[in-house]
Structure formats: structure tokens, C-alpha cells
């Protein structure tokens, strides 16, 4: 399992740049939601390639719950 990391860079003009690593799919949004609300208005969001990777374990668990087949 990859390490999960939040990195912050505070620029001289007061802008905060946040980088999220090790989270897949929309989980990065869930992790940073409260923090971003506390910091203020989010002006730009750029997704990394990790944002487009789905969590296979969650999908397998969902399939297992919806079917009669066990994995």
C-alpha cells in the first residue's frame, strides 16, 4: 500500500498550494474537504493520475455484496 501524504507550500503572497499523494479516485477530495474549507476559497484544482485510478478492493467488495458469488 502506498504512503499517503499531504504536502503544503505557502507562497509569499499567502496562497497555499496543496499536493495530495497516495489517494485514489475521489478519496483525495474526501480527505482534504474540511481542510480546504478552513483555508478559504479554492481557486484551482488539478487532478493527478491517481485521481483516475479506482480502488479495486472497493469494487470487488461491492460486487461481492451484490451477487451470490464469493471472491
N, C-alpha and C positions, 0 to 999 in steps of 0.2 A: 504494500500500500504506500503510495507516495506521501511525502511530507506535505502538510497543509500549512501555508504561510500567507500572512497578510503583511505587505510592505507599504510604508508611507513615506512620501517625500514631501516636505513642506518647503515651498518656494519662497523667495524673499518677498514676493508680493502678497503672500498669505494664502495662496492657492495650495490645496492639498492634493497630491497625486497618490492614488491607491492602486496597488497591484495585488491581485489575488492569485495564488498558485496552489495547485493540488486539489481543486474542487472541480467537479464535472457537472455539465448541464447547468440548470438554473440554481444549483445549490449555492453558487457563489453569491447570487442575489439574496438568498435567504440569510447567509452568514453576515453580509455587510449592511443589510437593511437598516437596523437600529443605529449603527454607527454613522451611516450616511445621513440619516435624519437628524442626528445630533450635530454633525459638522455643518450642515446647511444645504444650500441648493447644489444639486449635481448638474453640472453643465455639459459634460461629455462622458459617455461610456463606450469603451471599445472592448469587444469580446475577443478573448484569445481562442486558440484552437481547442482548449479544454472545455470551453462553453458548448461546443458542438459534440462532445463525447457524452453519451448517455451511460448511466450506471447499469451495467448488465445484471448485477445481482438483484437490483430492484425489479427489473423486468422479469427475471426468472421467478422471483417470489410472487409477483403479480400473476404470472401465467399459472403458477402452481396453485394459487388461491382460486383462480377462475376455472380450473379444469379438474378432471378426475385423475390426471396423470401426475405422478410424483417424479421429481428430479433428484 
